Amino acid sequence: MATATQANKWEQAAVIIEDYKANPTSPIMLLQDLQAAYNYVPAEAMELATRELGIPLEQLYGLATFYKAFSLEERGKHNIKVCKGTACVVRGAADILDGFLRELGLPRPGTTGDKMVTLEVVNCVGACAIGPIAILDGEYHGHLDQSIVKDRVESLRAEDEEARK
Amino acid sequence: MRIKSLSDLDAIKARGLTRIYPDKMKITFGYATCGIANGAAAALETLAAAAEAEGLDALVDKTGCIGYCQAEPLVDVWNPGQPRLVYKKITAKKAAQLVKDLKEGNIRKGWVLYKALREPYLLTDEMREYDVNGGNGTYADIPTSGEVPFFAKQFKIAMRNCGNINPVNLEEYVARGGFYALHKVLTTMSPEDVVNEVKESGLRGRGGGGFSTGRKWATARKAEGDVKYILCNADEGDPGAYMDRAILEGDPYSVLEGMLIGAYAVGKSDTGYIYVRHEYPRALEMLETALATMRDYGLLGDGIMGSDLKFDIEISRGGGAFVCGESTALMASIEGKRGDPRSKYVHTVEVGLWGKPTVLNNVETWANVPAIIMRGGKWFKSVGTPTNAGTKVFSLVGNINRTGLVEVPMGITLREIIFDIGGGITKDREFKGVQTGGPSGGCLPAEKLDLSVDFDALTKAGSMMGSGGMIVMDRDTCMVDVARYFLNFLGEESCGKCTPCREGVRIMHDILTRITEGEGREGDIELLEEIGLGVQRSSLCGLGQSAPNPLLSTIKYYRGEYEAHIREKKCPAGVCKALITYSIDPEKCTGCTLCAERCPEGCITGEKKQPYVLDARKCIKCNACYEACNFDAVLRQ
C-alpha cells in the first residue's frame, strides 16, 4: 500500500515534466509548477526532471535555493506569512512575529514538528496601509496586534482538532 | 471582436460608457488587495444577498483602488440623476444597512467619504458633468473629493483609471480614452515621432533610477539587433511601496498599452515580457485576464488594429528575490537563470535579454506613456518641475493618520504630503523621520520637511526617490534599529556574487546588531561610515552600491541616537530589547486591567482601578502591554 501511494505521489510531477517537455518555458516556471503541486519542491521531482529533460540537477538546485518562493522541505498544512516590510515594522511587526513564534512554539520561522503550520517571513506583501499584516492560508489580516495573533493561532488549532474528530 | 479601425474603437467606447453609467443603480466595490484584506469579499457577498432580499434593482461590480486604502472597503454608488457617492469602510456588518438606506434614499453622512458631481477624463481632456437634478438634495453638505484633504492636492495620471473602472473590462478602459493613444501612434505617428514625444515629455523612469525614458527608447531604437525586447518591471520589491501592484490590479491595460506603444517606437520587437512579483497573486490574475482579452480584440498578435504591428506579451513570474528588480538580474531571471546581476559596462538597451537590445521600464512608467501620447509631451512637462516632469505615486504609510497611495505633481514638499495629505502623525505625536526610497534610500529628519520631492533633491539630501515608498516614523521608531533592519534585509537579498556587498553588508549588520544589544564600542560609528563608503564605491550592482544609504543617512541625521546606544547603553525610542526594561507608571495607570490580560507571562498584577505593577524579572519584553495601554502608562526605559 505504502509503495503504491509513493508511486502515485510522483505521478503529478511526471505530468508536469511531460508538459514542460512539450512546451519548454523556463526552468523557474517548471519549479513553480512543481511547488504548486506539492507545496514544496521535492528532491525526487527535481531528479526526475533531470533524467527526463537533461537539465543538470545542480542548475535546478541552484534555482530552488536562490529564489525565496521555493521550499526544499515539506511544508505544513497551514501557512502563515508575516509581513516584515518597513511600514509593518514601524508599526510593530517584529513583536507580531515574536508573538506567532511564541504561540506556535517555534524558535525561528519554519514548520512546526507536527507539520501543522509553516510560518514564513515576507519582506512586504504590498498592503502597507493596513499593517502590521499577516496572511493566513491566503487570507489577509491587517491591523494586527498580539491578542489577535493569539486568537488566530488558537482558532487554527481548534479547527484542526475539530477536523480530526 | 477585433478592433481594426477608429469606428470599431468608438463603438466599444459607447458600450463602455453605458457600463460605467448604466441607467440604473450601480454599486462598485474596491476590490484590490487592500480592499480584499479589509473584508471586501464578505461585504460584497452580504450586500448582493441583501439587495436580492430587499428587491433593490442594482448592478454590483468590482473595481481597483482609489488609493485611500485605510478606508477600504470603499464602495462607489452610481445612481442616475444624482452625484456619485463614495462610501468608506463598508464591511459585511454595514452592507445590509447600506442596501436598506439605498432602497429608501437615505444617506448616512458619516459613512460617505465624498461625492462626485463631475468626473475628469484625463486622456481626452474632458470634464464629464453628471446630471445631479434627480436627487433629493440630502447630499448638499457632503464634501466633494477636492474638499477632502487626502485628495485635494492629488493629480492622477498613472492612476487615472484606478477605482473608476472594472480593471479587466476592456470596454470601460476604452470608454475613458484607452487604446486611442495606440491608435493615434499607429495611424498618425512615425516611430521617431513617438520617441521624440516621450523625450520631450521629460518622463524619467519611475522605478527609482530616474533615467530619461525617451533617451532609453532612442538608444534602443538605434541599437543593432535583429530582435529587440520590451520589458515591464513589475517586481516591486521595495518594502513599503505598492503603487505598481495597485496599478496592475486597478488598470492593467494602461501598462500593456504603454508597452505596445514602446514596441512600435523601438521597432523590430514582437515579444514583450512583464516580470511580476511572486507575492502579488491578484495582480497576476488581473494581468492574465487582461492579456487574454486583448488577444480576443486583436490588440496582441498579428496586425494589431489593422496595422503591420505584430507584438505579444508574456508573463514571467518572479521567484521572490529582491535583486531581480535590478535590470540585468531581472533579465537573467526571465532567461530561466539565477538572478545574478552583471556589470553594466555595456548597457542593457544594447545588450539585454538573450543578448538583444532591450527596453525595461517599470509599471508606473509604462502607465504614463498613453497619457503622454494623448495629451502631448509639452503638456506632461507642464506638470511638476522643469527637470522632474509629471507626477509620482507615493505610498504614504507608517505612523501616519491617513495612509494610502497618493499621486502628486513632482516638486511638492514632504510637509505637504505628510501633513496636508496624510494628516500628520498618529496619536498627535511628533514627527521623527520619513524613510524614502526603500532599502536603497534613507531617512530624512524634520528639518528636511520643506524639501521638494523630486529625484534630484532627494538624492542630494542622502536619500532617494526609489519606487516611491514613504514610511513615516514617530518617536517609537529607533533609527539604529531601522538601519539594522535594512541591512538585515539586504544581507538576505544580496546575491553574493561580489565581495563588497556580500561581506560588507553582513559586517555592517553585525556591528549594528552589537550596538543594539548594548555591546557598542567607541569608534563603531566611524568604522560603519568607512565600510559604508567602501561598499558604495566598490559593489557590482545598484543593490550593493546603495545598500549603505539607510545606515549612512541615519548616522548623518540621527548621530545622537547612535551615541546613546554606544555610550549610555540606552535606546531612546525604547525599541532595542536588550537596552530597555518595562515598568508601569503609577501616576498614569488607571487600573483598567488591559495590560494584565494581554501579558502572556502573567507578570503584571494589581487590583482593578489601582495602579498595576510589572515584575521585570518575569517580563519577556514582548511589548503586548505597551501596545494595549491607552494611557501611555507602560514605560520602556
Boltz contact constraints between the chains, C-beta under 6 A:
constraints:
  - contact:
      token1: [A, 26]
      token2: [B, 336]
      max_distance: 6.0
  - contact:
      token1: [A, 27]
      token2: [B, 336]
      max_distance: 6.0
  - contact:
      token1: [A, 28]
      token2: [B, 319]
      max_distance: 6.0
  - contact:
      token1: [A, 28]
      token2: [B, 336]
      max_distance: 6.0
  - contact:
      token1: [A, 62]
      token2: [B, 338]
      max_distance: 6.0
  - contact:
      token1: [A, 66]
      token2: [B, 338]
      max_distance: 6.0
  - contact:
      token1: [A, 67]
      token2: [B, 319]
      max_distance: 6.0
  - contact:
      token1: [A, 67]
      token2: [B, 320]
      max_distance: 6.0
  - contact:
      token1: [A, 67]
      token2: [B, 321]
      max_distance: 6.0
  - contact:
      token1: [A, 68]
      token2: [B, 320]
      max_distance: 6.0
  - contact:
      token1: [A, 69]
      token2: [B, 278]
      max_distance: 6.0
  - contact:
      token1: [A, 69]
      token2: [B, 319]
      max_distance: 6.0
  - contact:
      token1: [A, 69]
      token2: [B, 320]
      max_distance: 6.0
  - contact:
      token1: [A, 85]
      token2: [B, 239]
      max_distance: 6.0
  - contact:
      token1: [A, 85]
      token2: [B, 240]
      max_distance: 6.0
  - contact:
      token1: [A, 86]
      token2: [B, 239]
      max_distance: 6.0
  - contact:
      token1: [A, 86]
      token2: [B, 240]
      max_distance: 6.0
  - contact:
      token1: [A, 86]
      token2: [B, 471]
      max_distance: 6.0
  - contact:
      token1: [A, 87]
      token2: [B, 240]
      max_distance: 6.0
  - contact:
      token1: [A, 87]
      token2: [B, 397]
      max_distance: 6.0
  - contact:
      token1: [A, 87]
      token2: [B, 398]
      max_distance: 6.0
  - contact:
      token1: [A, 87]
      token2: [B, 471]
      max_distance: 6.0
  - contact:
      token1: [A, 89]
      token2: [B, 485]
      max_distance: 6.0
  - contact:
      token1: [A, 90]
      token2: [B, 398]
      max_distance: 6.0
  - contact:
      token1: [A, 90]
      token2: [B, 399]
      max_distance: 6.0
  - contact:
      token1: [A, 90]
      token2: [B, 473]
      max_distance: 6.0
  - contact:
      token1: [A, 90]
      token2: [B, 477]
      max_distance: 6.0
  - contact:
      token1: [A, 95]
      token2: [B, 623]
      max_distance: 6.0
  - contact:
      token1: [A, 123]
      token2: [B, 239]
      max_distance: 6.0
  - contact:
      token1: [A, 124]
      token2: [B, 239]
      max_distance: 6.0
  - contact:
      token1: [A, 125]
      token2: [B, 279]
      max_distance: 6.0
  - contact:
      token1: [A, 126]
      token2: [B, 242]
      max_distance: 6.0
  - contact:
      token1: [A, 126]
      token2: [B, 245]
      max_distance: 6.0
  - contact:
      token1: [A, 127]
      token2: [B, 33]
      max_distance: 6.0
  - contact:
      token1: [A, 127]
      token2: [B, 34]
      max_distance: 6.0
  - contact:
      token1: [A, 127]
      token2: [B, 37]
      max_distance: 6.0
  - contact:
      token1: [A, 128]
      token2: [B, 240]
      max_distance: 6.0
  - contact:
      token1: [A, 128]
      token2: [B, 242]
      max_distance: 6.0
  - contact:
      token1: [A, 128]
      token2: [B, 395]
      max_distance: 6.0
  - contact:
      token1: [A, 128]
      token2: [B, 397]
      max_distance: 6.0
  - contact:
      token1: [A, 129]
      token2: [B, 34]
      max_distance: 6.0
  - contact:
      token1: [A, 129]
      token2: [B, 69]
      max_distance: 6.0
  - contact:
      token1: [A, 129]
      token2: [B, 70]
      max_distance: 6.0
  - contact:
      token1: [A, 129]
      token2: [B, 397]
      max_distance: 6.0
  - contact:
      token1: [A, 129]
      token2: [B, 403]
      max_distance: 6.0
  - contact:
      token1: [A, 129]
      token2: [B, 404]
      max_distance: 6.0
  - contact:
      token1: [A, 130]
      token2: [B, 37]
      max_distance: 6.0
  - contact:
      token1: [A, 140]
      token2: [B, 37]
      max_distance: 6.0
  - contact:
      token1: [A, 142]
      token2: [B, 37]
      max_distance: 6.0
  - contact:
      token1: [A, 145]
      token2: [B, 627]
      max_distance: 6.0
  - contact:
      token1: [A, 146]
      token2: [B, 624]
      max_distance: 6.0
  - contact:
      token1: [A, 147]
      token2: [B, 598]
      max_distance: 6.0
